[in-house]
Amino acid sequence: MRRGSDADSERGVTRASTSAGDAGESQVSLETLLADVTEETVTDDRDTTGVRLLPEQDAEVVYDEVIDRLGFDSAFMLEDAIIKDNLSELLLVLIALREDGTHGKALKQDLATLFDAHLSPGTVYPALHALEEAGALEVQELVQTKQYVVDDKAMTTEKLRRAMRQHLALGMVFADALARVERE
């Protein structure tokens, strides 16, 4: 199988190709899917006029809307391994959705509430420190805790965009492979 350059792979750029067995099947490039997903997200038509959400509710609303849009049962939960493997990105999302920043204990609570992921401090805090060292987060020392805020919005955006492309591409591979397995 021929792949694009490493730089293209990092950006999520794909090149459509057709094999003889795929003739007649519609093709969707990752960039087209990404544009569709982004457009769906941006054209959110829910009416929240006059509704003020608590900071922790923003992430919950985002998660619930995604599960609804995918048509999944409300009992759907991401597996712990997925949460751990994507902890840096999830922490960035949770922090970015809180305009005034947040602290580690609240982030652990968000992970438990949203994803039923009960992670130890020894898992969460090293990930926060790594994000701080990478320059993505700013830490403000308070009396008995540290408050985390997004420091580099461009870095955060790129990190989340790269993770999204990677997961979309993997999901498309799984969907295509599943369709082929079910046909056989």
C-alpha positions as CSV (number, residue, x, y, z in Angstrom):
1,M,0.0,0.0,0.0
2,R,1.3,3.4,-0.9
3,R,1.0,6.2,1.6
4,G,1.4,9.9,1.5
5,S,4.4,11.7,2.9
6,D,4.8,11.8,6.7
7,A,3.9,15.5,6.6
8,D,0.6,14.6,4.8
9,S,-0.1,11.9,7.3
10,E,0.3,14.3,10.2
11,R,-2.1,16.8,8.6
12,G,-4.6,14.1,7.9
13,V,-4.4,14.5,4.1
14,T,-5.5,11.5,2.1
15,R,-5.4,10.6,-1.5
16,A,-8.4,8.8,-2.9
17,S,-7.6,5.6,-4.8
18,T,-9.8,2.9,-6.2
19,S,-9.1,-0.8,-6.3
20,A,-11.0,-3.1,-8.7
21,G,-13.1,-4.5,-5.8
22,D,-14.2,-1.0,-4.9
23,A,-15.6,-0.1,-8.3
24,G,-19.0,1.5,-7.9
25,E,-18.7,2.3,-4.2
26,S,-18.9,5.9,-3.2
27,Q,-15.6,7.3,-2.0
28,V,-15.3,9.9,0.7
29,S,-11.9,11.5,1.5
30,L,-11.0,12.2,5.0
31,E,-10.9,15.9,4.2
32,T,-14.4,15.8,2.9
33,L,-15.6,13.9,6.0
34,L,-13.7,16.3,8.2
35,A,-15.4,19.3,6.5
36,D,-18.8,17.6,6.8
37,V,-18.3,16.9,10.5
38,T,-17.0,20.5,11.1
39,E,-19.9,21.9,9.2
40,E,-22.4,19.8,11.2
41,T,-20.8,21.0,14.4
42,V,-20.8,24.7,13.4
43,T,-24.4,24.7,12.2
44,D,-25.8,23.7,15.6
45,D,-29.3,25.0,15.6
46,R,-30.2,24.3,19.3
47,D,-31.7,27.3,21.1
48,T,-29.8,28.1,24.3
49,T,-31.1,31.7,24.5
50,G,-31.3,32.7,28.1
51,V,-29.8,29.5,29.3
52,R,-26.5,29.8,31.3
53,L,-24.6,26.6,31.6
54,L,-22.2,25.8,34.4
55,P,-18.6,25.5,33.2
56,E,-18.7,21.7,33.7
57,Q,-21.9,21.4,31.7
58,D,-20.4,22.6,28.4
59,A,-18.4,19.4,28.1
60,E,-21.4,17.4,29.0
61,V,-23.6,19.1,26.4
62,V,-20.9,18.6,23.7
63,Y,-20.6,14.9,24.6
64,D,-24.4,14.3,24.7
65,E,-24.9,16.1,21.3
66,V,-22.2,13.9,19.7
67,I,-23.7,10.7,21.0
68,D,-27.1,11.9,19.8
69,R,-25.8,12.9,16.4
70,L,-24.2,9.5,16.0
71,G,-27.4,7.8,16.9
72,F,-25.8,5.9,19.8
73,D,-27.8,4.7,22.8
74,S,-27.5,7.1,25.7
75,A,-25.8,4.3,27.7
76,F,-22.8,4.4,25.3
77,M,-19.5,4.9,27.1
78,L,-16.0,5.1,25.8
79,E,-13.7,2.4,27.0
80,D,-11.1,3.3,29.7
81,A,-8.2,2.5,27.4
82,I,-9.5,5.0,24.8
83,I,-9.8,7.6,27.6
84,K,-6.2,6.9,28.8
85,D,-4.7,6.8,25.3
86,N,-6.3,10.2,24.6
87,L,-6.0,11.8,28.0
88,S,-3.9,14.8,26.9
89,E,-6.4,15.8,24.2
90,L,-9.4,15.2,26.5
91,L,-7.8,17.4,29.2
92,L,-7.3,20.1,26.7
93,V,-10.9,19.9,25.6
94,L,-12.2,20.0,29.2
95,I,-9.9,23.0,30.0
96,A,-10.7,24.9,26.8
97,L,-14.4,24.6,27.4
98,R,-14.0,26.3,30.8
99,E,-13.2,29.9,30.0
100,D,-11.8,30.7,33.4
101,G,-9.7,27.5,33.7
102,T,-10.1,24.7,36.1
103,H,-8.1,22.6,38.6
104,G,-7.1,19.0,38.6
105,K,-9.8,17.7,41.0
106,A,-12.5,19.2,38.8
107,L,-10.9,17.6,35.7
108,K,-10.9,14.2,37.4
109,Q,-14.6,14.8,38.2
110,D,-15.3,15.7,34.6
111,L,-13.7,12.6,33.4
112,A,-15.7,10.5,35.8
113,T,-19.0,12.2,35.0
114,L,-18.7,12.3,31.3
115,F,-16.8,9.1,30.5
116,D,-17.2,7.0,33.7
117,A,-13.4,7.1,33.8
118,H,-12.1,7.1,37.4
119,L,-8.5,7.9,36.9
120,S,-5.9,8.2,39.6
121,P,-4.1,11.4,40.4
122,G,-1.0,9.6,39.2
123,T,-2.5,9.4,35.8
124,V,-4.1,12.8,35.4
125,Y,-1.5,15.1,37.0
126,P,1.5,13.9,35.0
127,A,-0.5,14.5,31.8
128,L,-1.3,18.0,33.0
129,H,2.4,18.6,33.8
130,A,3.4,17.4,30.3
131,L,0.9,19.8,28.7
132,E,2.3,22.6,30.8
133,E,5.9,21.7,29.8
134,A,4.9,21.6,26.1
135,G,3.5,25.1,26.4
136,A,-0.1,24.2,25.8
137,L,-1.3,25.1,29.4
138,E,-0.6,27.9,31.8
139,V,-0.7,27.0,35.5
140,Q,-1.8,29.6,38.0
141,E,-0.7,28.8,41.6
142,L,-3.6,29.4,44.0
143,V,-3.6,29.0,47.7
144,Q,-4.2,25.2,47.9
145,T,-4.4,24.2,44.3
146,K,-3.3,24.9,40.7
147,Q,-5.6,26.3,38.1
148,Y,-5.1,25.3,34.5
149,V,-5.9,27.5,31.5
150,V,-5.1,27.1,27.8
151,D,-2.0,29.1,27.2
152,D,-1.4,28.4,23.5
153,K,-4.7,28.3,21.6
154,A,-3.0,27.5,18.3
155,M,-1.1,24.6,19.7
156,T,-4.3,23.3,21.4
157,T,-6.3,23.7,18.2
158,E,-3.7,21.8,16.1
159,K,-3.3,19.0,18.7
160,L,-7.1,18.5,18.8
161,R,-7.4,18.7,15.0
162,R,-4.7,16.2,14.5
163,A,-6.3,13.8,17.1
164,M,-9.7,14.3,15.4
165,R,-8.3,13.4,12.0
166,Q,-6.5,10.4,13.3
167,H,-9.7,9.0,14.9
168,L,-11.8,9.8,11.9
169,A,-9.4,8.0,9.6
170,L,-9.2,5.0,12.0
171,G,-13.0,4.9,12.2
172,M,-13.3,4.9,8.4
173,V,-10.9,2.0,8.2
174,F,-12.9,0.1,10.8
175,A,-16.2,0.9,9.0
176,D,-14.8,-0.2,5.6
177,A,-13.3,-3.3,6.9
178,L,-16.5,-4.2,8.8
179,A,-18.6,-3.8,5.6
180,R,-16.2,-6.1,3.7
181,V,-16.2,-8.7,6.5
182,E,-20.0,-8.6,6.6
183,R,-20.3,-9.0,2.8
184,E,-18.2,-12.2,2.9
